[in-house]
């Protein structure tokens, strides 16, 4: 499943997507990232996903079938629905 599929599954039309950088800070993304989703956790307000770059996913999956082998290449995403402000 990719990010677009994830948004469709949770009916999120206007997402705000953050990625956790190497320093542990959340950085807002301007465009949908080309990531393949590995794991998903949800709360009332956010979706957190462990994801891997689509190209890296193809490369890793060709060499191994283990999700654990993909973890070192994964990033953490946080997705929120854009809320209307008055």
Secondary structure, DSSP 8 states (H G I E B T S, - for coil): -BHHHHHHHTT-SSEEEEEE-TTS-EEEESS---EEEEEEEE-SS-EEEEEEEHHHHHHHHHH---HHHHGGGEEEEEEEE-----
